[in-house]
């Protein structure tokens, strides 16, 4: 017979693992840590509040360090080499010849509306084929004012006269050329910047239109000094020396001339003969825009009732404006510059109550009198 002690030992050995497993089951509460009590809902909320407070107090504070300024485009000086696609280029020098630009060995000259400013530009074709540049590839800026390359035909000859190339020709790869690029600018233009408008559009500082430290005194304009008059209402007309303002222009009629049947248009006595009689309107204009603008003969007309007279197409009449110290119609006028045009009509000798009309923008009308004395 098995002793009772052995039986008890066997029973305990069989059931002990089950008792241990039951004590570790998830449903059995664990004993609170010694030396403290189990956490309550209130204590948990307090702890969360304290943690949030601590986090708020230690959050990084924004600094007052300013953002770095945006990078500005570099401006190059004279004789600084710039590389762009297909070209190396540098400004060799600038010239400020004044009001007149002599462009031939025979002393032919072109007269600026403002003053001439010439940029001598050296360029090299670094590409692998012929390339060329044209006048729209260049511009001159003074603040928000933009000057275009002059379209005066004499200025294109000037580059050749100085030993350079004409703008517009093809340049073979690897070849160096020099262009003399002429601009008609306001005499007081300062801090001029020359821009090559291809690729990265490099900018060059080229100085002032004037020589010295101060701009020239502005010559008194023939146009009235008074503030521009209000636009005419209901077809009303301006009189002589009344200033009108339209888009890009201020203008006024300085006077009219009645030379009769013959118009002398050169210092050598060359003359043009009218079919009727000559009637000349002397108009002062100022470019009030921010870039070069021009006017053409089609921008003006003369009316007498329902009769319309166009600007004369006699070639001699274009020379008359030059002879009298004015500008030729169709030339570009730089921003801020005053010009005078002698606008010539061949009209009936009996024409009366003539009205001169500038056909841009609001088409202001000026009363200019009769064709007869």
Secondary structure, DSSP 8 states (H G I E B T S, - for coil): ---HHHHHHHHHHHHHHHHHHHHT-TTS-----TTS----HHHHHHHHHHHHHHHHHHS---------------EE-TT--EEETTEEEEEEEEEEEEEEEE-STT--EEEEEEEEEEEEEEEEE-SSS-EE--GGGEEEEETTEEEEB---HHHHHHHHHTT-B-TT-EE-TT-EEEEEEEEEE-TT--SEEEEE-STT--EEEEE-SSSSSS-------SS--S------STT--B-TT--EEETTEEEEEEEEEEEEEEEE-STT--EEEEEEEEEEEEEEEEE-SSB-EE--GGGEEEEETTEEEEB---HHHHHHHHHTT-B-TT-EE-TT-EEEEEEEEEE-TT--SEEEEE-STT--EEEEE-S--
